[in-house]
């Protein structure tokens, strides 16, 4: 049986592991052909992300196995968040342990953070239209497609889906 997964805020000493997992997960999945893609280089700047958003890590047996970024709408790392939404970004799990529950645990942690934040009534996110496992995870965790908010990567024909999860207020 696998040890439990713990989700916690990332510390500066975690940033190298987060950058490595980000690169490995995007390249292994085939989303980007090379490690020097400008967007991948941007995502590997974990300290830069942390200036604008909360970075959480998933840990099992003291080893970081995934991360996610929770970006306030309108902030420096938000792409599509509207007022009252927390944007879930850059969900990555080490390819060696994908499908072990880390992705679901990270999504749940962002939802819980949003529920605990005054003025937030939804979590939103963008994912690739062809990223089947990501789309399935978001559907399984209660997110609904918001097709009216779909968009294309600027200068490309790569379609991105938007999902939204309305939160229940206590």
Protein Blocks (a to p, Z undefined) as FASTA:
>chain_A
ZZddddddddfklmmmmmmmmmmmmmmnomafbfklfklmmmmmmmlmmmmmccddddee
hiafbdcddddehiakbfklcehiacdehiacdfklgonommmmmmmmmmmmmmmpghia
bdcddddfklmklmmmmmmnopacdfklgccdehiabdcdddddddddZZ
